């Protein structure tokens, strides 16, 4: 799993039929300090995330498993909305 920040949405009127009904969101990967990277991903949202939310993202087979379809051509899915991040710093 990875942490990400939802930064936008994607609308596509022409797409593979198995993508119908999936909400597609644009995600920027973040680190444990919530600093954004330049990595941008389009992910299927199955939990109702919105722009500005910090989310948990899975990729590959885990993403297809999350949407319960091995035939859907996705490689990323939002599987959780993060309430808080706590990191213990060691000195």
Order of alpha helices (4+ residues) and beta strands (2+ residues): beta-beta-beta-beta-alpha-beta
